[in-house]
Amino acid sequence: MDVAEFFKQILLSTGLINLTLGNVVMIIIGLVLIYLAIAKKFEPLLLLPIGIGCILVNLPLSGFYDPNTGLFNWFYQYGVLTTIFPVLIFLGLGALTDFGPLIANPITIFLGGAAQLGIFVSFFFAMLLKFPLKEAASIAIIGGADGPATIFTTIKLAPHLMGPIMLAAYSYMALVPIIQPPFMKLLTTKKERQVVMTQLRPVSKLEKILFPIITEIVIILFVPSIGPLFGMLMLGNLIRECGVVERFSKSAQNEIINVCTLFLALTIGSTMKAESFLTIKTLEIVGLGLAAFIFGTIGGLLLGKLFCFLSGGKINPLIGSAGVAAVPMAARVTQDMARKENLNNYLLMHAMGPNVAGLIGSAAVAGLFITLFAG
């Protein structure tokens, strides 16, 4: 082999010579996600590893997604497709979640239910775009703003769409502070946004212990297909509230959920390969996901306005927007909006009621879709 041929072989073996325009586009998308995570602090625990995963998998010949030895392929096969990551994340979410505001004000469960409007509107739009039933259901669940439930549903119904669906779901969850406020202002009056709600009643320890036990029995009896996800959510909450397994609670809230979130987010990014991601279908899924979030916000706000009217102005309709189950981001957005109108208004705990109700509601709808369409 002469010198010219030698250097030619070296050049052909580099990723640079194999870099495509699609790879470049996806690398730029990855950089944008990293920017949003670091500079704007939009859900950095999600967007940072998603962005890194997207960049790494689009570096040609890097081997991160090799079907036999690739790291990301291993995460995907054994962490995502087996549902281990989303189920363990739900365990951690349960351990982090305080259902006290929902127990103290049970009517807020209806606000969480109303925010699921986005799921059904998106499902209808997906059907209009000729998506098959299973794909339409998987896309629609994005509107629940519940990443693990979205993944769980997509695995059961349309695993081939995992990449764009996971990206849309987690990106929009991170962008809730941008997506929701315009509609919160549009659909509520200044007077409504200034409503100060009375303090929630104290919730006893017995109530907090009984809630996850009773809720998981009832929900799983009616929607058994969501059992693994919902059961782990309520197990995590029982671990939190019972007070006798503090080590389990701390592990679920920290090490378990952090490790699973890191690996899951990296895997999400790694599914964003240029050749499968840059398609018209992906753009449609991203658009449908945005519509789902918008209509979910609208559904919660409209019912919130009704509750405000029926209560004689005692319920601030802004808490309805928190029914989108991006916990606790949506509740924080509600708090921030209320404080802009009235510095003495503290809606966070009131907003947490519909927020955690939305988490339950999105999981229930996911189970319904799986039951109806998995066969």
JOQUI-V238368 format. One record per residue. D_FIRST is the distance of its C-alpha to the first C-alpha in Angstrom with 1 decimal. Layout:
d_first:D_FIRST
d_first:D_FIRST
This chain:
d_first:0.0
d_first:3.8
d_first:6.7
d_first:8.2
d_first:6.1
d_first:6.3
d_first:10.0
d_first:10.5
d_first:10.0
d_first:12.3
d_first:14.7
d_first:15.0
d_first:15.9
d_first:18.7
d_first:22.2
d_first:22.7
d_first:20.6
d_first:22.5
d_first:25.9
d_first:28.5
d_first:31.8
d_first:33.6
d_first:31.8
d_first:33.0
d_first:36.5
d_first:36.7
d_first:35.5
d_first:38.2
d_first:40.7
d_first:39.7
d_first:40.3
d_first:43.7
d_first:44.7
d_first:43.9
d_first:45.9
d_first:48.8
d_first:48.7
d_first:48.6
d_first:50.4
d_first:52.9
d_first:53.1
d_first:53.1
d_first:52.8
d_first:50.0
d_first:49.8
d_first:48.5
d_first:46.8
d_first:44.8
d_first:42.9
d_first:42.8
d_first:41.1
d_first:38.6
d_first:37.8
d_first:37.4
d_first:34.9
d_first:32.8
d_first:32.6
d_first:31.5
d_first:28.5
d_first:25.6
d_first:23.7
d_first:26.2
d_first:27.3
d_first:31.0
d_first:32.1
d_first:29.8
d_first:32.2
d_first:31.7
d_first:31.2
d_first:31.9
d_first:34.7
d_first:36.4
d_first:36.3
d_first:38.1
d_first:40.7
d_first:41.2
d_first:41.5
d_first:43.7
d_first:45.5
d_first:46.1
d_first:46.3
d_first:48.5
d_first:50.6
d_first:50.5
d_first:49.7
d_first:52.4
d_first:55.0
d_first:54.5
d_first:54.5
d_first:57.9
d_first:59.1
d_first:58.3
d_first:59.9
d_first:63.0
d_first:63.3
d_first:62.9
d_first:65.4
d_first:69.1
d_first:71.0
d_first:74.2
d_first:74.4
d_first:74.1
d_first:76.7
d_first:79.0
d_first:78.9
d_first:78.1
d_first:78.6
d_first:75.2
d_first:73.6
d_first:74.5
d_first:72.7
d_first:69.5
d_first:70.2
d_first:70.7
d_first:67.3
d_first:65.7
d_first:66.8
d_first:63.3
d_first:61.8
d_first:64.1
d_first:63.7
d_first:59.9
d_first:60.2
d_first:62.3
d_first:60.0
d_first:57.0
d_first:59.0
d_first:59.7
d_first:56.0
d_first:55.7
d_first:53.9
d_first:54.7
d_first:57.3
d_first:55.0
d_first:52.7
d_first:55.7
d_first:57.3
d_first:54.1
d_first:53.8
d_first:57.5
d_first:57.5
d_first:55.6
d_first:59.0
d_first:60.3
d_first:58.2
d_first:57.5
d_first:53.8
d_first:54.0
d_first:56.4
d_first:54.1
d_first:51.1
d_first:53.4
d_first:54.6
d_first:51.2
d_first:49.8
d_first:52.8
d_first:52.8
d_first:49.6
d_first:46.7
d_first:44.2
d_first:45.8
d_first:45.5
d_first:43.2
d_first:45.3
d_first:48.6
d_first:47.8
d_first:46.6
d_first:49.7
d_first:52.0
d_first:50.8
d_first:50.3
d_first:53.8
d_first:55.2
d_first:53.8
d_first:55.1
d_first:58.7
d_first:60.1
d_first:58.9
d_first:59.7
d_first:63.2
d_first:65.2
d_first:65.6
d_first:67.1
d_first:69.2
d_first:70.8
d_first:71.1
d_first:73.0
d_first:75.2
d_first:77.9
d_first:78.2
d_first:81.3
d_first:79.5
d_first:76.6
d_first:79.1
d_first:80.8
d_first:81.0
d_first:81.0
d_first:83.2
d_first:81.7
d_first:80.5
d_first:82.6
d_first:81.5
d_first:79.7
d_first:80.6
d_first:78.2
d_first:79.5
d_first:78.7
d_first:75.1
d_first:74.7
d_first:76.2
d_first:74.3
d_first:70.8
d_first:72.4
d_first:74.6
d_first:72.0
d_first:69.2
d_first:71.7
d_first:73.0
d_first:69.7
d_first:67.8
d_first:70.8
d_first:70.7
d_first:66.9
d_first:65.4
d_first:61.9
d_first:61.5
d_first:62.7
d_first:59.6
d_first:59.1
d_first:62.8
d_first:63.7
d_first:61.2
d_first:62.4
d_first:66.0
d_first:65.0
d_first:63.4
d_first:66.6
d_first:68.8
d_first:66.9
d_first:67.5
d_first:71.2
d_first:72.5
d_first:72.2
d_first:71.7
d_first:67.9
d_first:66.8
d_first:63.6
d_first:62.5
d_first:63.5
d_first:61.5
d_first:58.4
d_first:58.6
d_first:59.2
d_first:56.4
d_first:53.6
d_first:53.6
d_first:53.7
d_first:51.4
d_first:48.6
d_first:48.9
d_first:49.1
d_first:46.0
d_first:43.9
d_first:45.6
d_first:44.9
d_first:41.3
d_first:41.1
d_first:42.9
d_first:40.4
d_first:37.5
d_first:38.9
d_first:38.6
d_first:35.2
d_first:34.8
d_first:34.3
d_first:37.5
d_first:39.6
d_first:39.6
d_first:41.9
d_first:45.5
d_first:46.7
d_first:45.6
d_first:47.6
d_first:50.5
d_first:50.4
d_first:50.3
d_first:53.2
d_first:55.2
d_first:54.6
d_first:56.1
d_first:59.0
d_first:59.6
d_first:59.9
d_first:62.2
d_first:64.5
d_first:64.6
d_first:65.8
d_first:68.3
d_first:69.7
d_first:70.3
d_first:71.9
d_first:74.2
d_first:75.6
d_first:75.9
d_first:78.0
d_first:80.2
d_first:80.7
d_first:81.6
d_first:84.2
d_first:85.6
d_first:85.8
d_first:87.7
d_first:84.9
d_first:84.2
d_first:80.6
d_first:77.9
d_first:75.8
d_first:72.7
d_first:72.3
d_first:71.6
d_first:68.2
d_first:67.2
d_first:67.4
d_first:63.8
d_first:62.4
d_first:60.0
d_first:61.6
d_first:62.7
d_first:61.1
d_first:63.4
d_first:66.5
d_first:65.4
d_first:65.0
d_first:68.6
d_first:69.8
d_first:68.2
d_first:69.7
d_first:73.1
d_first:73.1
d_first:72.3
d_first:75.6
d_first:77.6
d_first:76.6
d_first:78.9
d_first:77.4
d_first:75.4
d_first:74.1
d_first:71.1
d_first:72.9
d_first:74.5
d_first:71.1
d_first:69.6
d_first:72.0
d_first:70.5
d_first:67.0
d_first:67.0
d_first:69.0
d_first:66.1
d_first:63.7
d_first:66.0
d_first:66.4
d_first:62.7
d_first:62.1
d_first:65.1
d_first:63.9
d_first:60.4
d_first:62.1
d_first:64.2
d_first:61.2
d_first:59.4
d_first:62.6
d_first:63.1
d_first:59.6
d_first:57.5
d_first:59.0
